[in-house]
Amino acid sequence: MSQLIDTHAHLEEIENLGKVITDAKSANIIAIIGVGSDYQSNQKVLKLAQTYEGFVYPALGLHPYNLKDTEIDRTL
């Protein structure tokens, strides 16, 4: 049976995440990339990556739709 990686999941939107993680592991998913799309979801994804260390990996980002509401430090 193949081992799979879910490369794009918005885990912060899932209510019963513990069950979903257990089901994913049962389905031979070996890792999930948790994707953030704004400041709040990025913070949640970082916490989930700590909680499920070695299984959930964070991908932080800003969705283009959200950029109009985001202040960017242009001195960086």
C-alpha positions in Angstrom: 0.0 0.0 0.0 1.3 3.5 -0.9 2.2 6.0 1.7 0.7 9.5 1.0 1.3 13.1 2.0 -1.6 15.5 2.1 0.1 18.6 0.6 -2.6 21.2 1.3 -5.0 21.0 4.2 -6.7 23.8 6.2 -6.6 21.9 9.4 -7.7 24.9 11.5 -11.1 24.7 10.0 -11.7 21.1 11.1 -13.9 20.6 14.2 -12.9 17.1 15.3 -9.2 17.2 14.2 -8.1 14.4 16.5 -10.4 11.9 14.8 -9.4 13.2 11.3 -5.7 12.8 12.2 -6.3 9.2 13.4 -8.3 8.4 10.3 -5.6 9.9 8.1 -2.9 7.7 9.7 -5.2 4.7 9.2 -5.4 5.6 5.5 -1.5 5.5 5.2 -1.1 9.2 5.2 2.3 9.8 6.7 2.2 13.6 6.8 -0.1 16.6 6.4 1.0 20.1 5.3 -1.2 22.5 7.2 -1.7 25.6 5.2 -2.3 29.1 6.7 -3.8 31.9 4.7 -3.8 34.9 7.1 -2.2 35.8 10.4 -4.7 34.0 12.5 -4.7 30.8 10.6 -0.9 30.8 10.4 -0.8 31.0 14.2 -3.2 28.1 14.5 -1.2 26.0 12.0 2.0 26.6 14.0 0.2 25.4 17.1 -1.1 22.3 15.3 2.3 21.5 14.0 3.6 21.5 17.6 0.7 19.4 18.8 1.1 16.8 16.0 4.9 17.1 15.7 6.3 14.8 13.1 3.0 14.5 11.3 1.7 18.0 10.6 4.0 20.5 9.0 3.2 24.2 8.6 3.1 26.1 5.4 2.5 29.8 6.3 1.1 32.2 3.8 -1.1 35.1 2.9 -3.9 34.5 0.5 -4.0 37.3 -2.1 -7.6 38.1 -1.1 -6.4 38.9 2.4 -3.5 41.1 1.4 -5.7 44.2 1.3 -6.3 43.8 5.0 -2.7 43.1 5.9 0.0 45.6 6.9 3.3 44.6 5.4 6.6 45.9 6.9 8.2 47.1 3.7 11.5 47.8 5.5 12.4 44.1 5.6 
